[in-house]
Amino acid sequence: MKTSQHLLAIALILVTSATVAGCGEDNPLNSFDPQVTNSEDLFTFRASNVYLVTTRLTYDWNCTGQTASIEHSSGRSNGTGVIYLFDANGTQVYQSELKSTGTEYSQAGTPGSWKVVLDFSEYSGAVYCRVRKL
């Protein structure tokens, strides 16, 4: 009886460990509570009080159009932050450093599963960008 309880306890520990390990990637932005909206034709990313983060984040985003608008509203105090968009064929249709304000537009691309890539190097500050289908 004790052996089966011991084995059950070990099994529960292993399952719990595997579940916790899979809950989140080693994303340095997690401690800054990023808010991500990723729905058809709309993607937003927001994080505050980011401090010296270096990472590259890639999101699959469904865009039913050929072009997108990119709204910037980030406040950088250190480092660099760059946003890239790739269309359904993997062609880069947009690249820009994160900016304090402004709206820009992608080149025309193929509708479908696009990629939004956020690349941070020693980035400190606030991040906000919104990508919408035109």
C-alpha positions in Angstrom: 0.0 0.0 0.0 2.8 2.4 0.9 4.6 1.6 -2.3 1.6 2.5 -4.5 1.0 5.7 -2.6 4.7 6.5 -3.0 4.5 5.8 -6.8 1.4 7.9 -7.1 3.1 10.8 -5.3 6.1 10.6 -7.6 3.8 10.5 -10.7 1.9 13.6 -9.5 5.2 15.4 -9.0 6.4 14.5 -12.5 3.1 15.6 -14.1 3.0 18.8 -12.2 6.6 19.6 -13.1 6.0 18.9 -16.8 2.9 21.1 -16.7 4.6 24.0 -15.1 7.6 23.8 -17.4 5.2 24.0 -20.4 3.1 26.9 -19.1 5.5 29.7 -20.3 8.5 30.0 -22.4 11.6 31.6 -21.0 10.3 35.0 -22.1 12.1 37.8 -20.3 9.1 40.1 -20.8 6.8 37.9 -18.7 7.7 39.7 -15.6 6.5 42.9 -17.2 3.0 41.5 -17.7 2.7 42.0 -21.5 -0.9 42.3 -22.8 -1.3 40.6 -26.2 -4.4 40.7 -28.3 -4.2 38.3 -31.3 -7.4 38.0 -33.3 -8.2 37.9 -36.9 -7.2 41.2 -38.5 -6.1 42.8 -35.2 -2.9 42.4 -33.2 -1.8 44.5 -30.2 1.2 44.3 -27.9 1.5 46.3 -24.7 4.1 46.1 -21.8 5.0 48.7 -19.2 8.2 49.4 -17.2 10.3 47.0 -19.3 13.9 47.1 -18.2 16.9 46.0 -20.2 15.2 43.1 -22.1 16.8 41.3 -25.0 14.5 38.8 -26.7 12.8 38.1 -30.0 9.0 37.3 -29.9 7.2 35.8 -32.9 3.4 35.6 -33.2 1.3 34.0 -35.9 -1.4 36.5 -36.9 -4.3 35.9 -39.3 -4.6 38.8 -41.8 -7.4 38.5 -44.4 -6.2 41.6 -46.3 -3.1 42.4 -48.3 -1.9 45.4 -46.3 -1.9 46.4 -42.6 -1.6 49.6 -40.6 0.9 49.7 -37.8 0.2 52.2 -35.0 3.1 53.1 -32.7 3.0 54.5 -29.2 6.1 53.3 -27.4 8.4 55.1 -25.0 11.9 53.9 -25.1 14.6 55.0 -22.7 17.3 52.5 -23.6 18.2 50.0 -26.3 16.3 49.1 -29.4 12.9 47.6 -30.3 12.0 46.6 -33.9 8.7 45.3 -35.3 8.7 43.1 -38.4 5.7 41.8 -40.4 5.9 38.8 -42.7 3.0 37.8 -45.0 1.6 34.3 -45.6 4.4 33.6 -48.1 7.1 34.6 -45.6 7.9 37.8 -47.4 8.9 40.7 -45.2 6.3 43.5 -45.8 7.2 45.8 -42.9 10.1 46.7 -40.6 10.5 49.7 -38.3 12.0 50.6 -34.9 9.3 51.1 -32.3 8.3 54.7 -32.3 6.8 57.1 -29.8 3.9 58.0 -32.1 2.6 57.6 -35.6 0.9 55.2 -38.0 2.6 53.5 -40.8 1.6 51.0 -43.5 3.0 47.7 -44.7 3.7 46.8 -48.3 1.1 44.6 -50.0 1.4 41.0 -49.1 -0.4 37.6 -49.4 -3.4 37.2 -47.0 -3.4 34.4 -44.5 -1.1 33.5 -41.6 1.2 36.4 -41.2 4.0 36.7 -38.6 4.5 39.6 -36.2 8.0 39.7 -34.9 9.1 42.0 -32.0 12.9 42.1 -31.5 14.2 43.8 -28.4 17.9 44.5 -27.5 18.6 45.9 -24.1 15.2 47.6 -24.3 13.9 49.7 -21.5 10.6 51.6 -21.5 7.0 51.1 -22.5 5.9 49.2 -25.6 2.6 49.6 -27.5 1.9 48.7 -31.1 -1.2 47.8 -32.9 -1.4 46.1 -36.3 -4.7 46.1 -38.2 -5.8 44.9 -41.6 -6.5 47.7 -44.0 
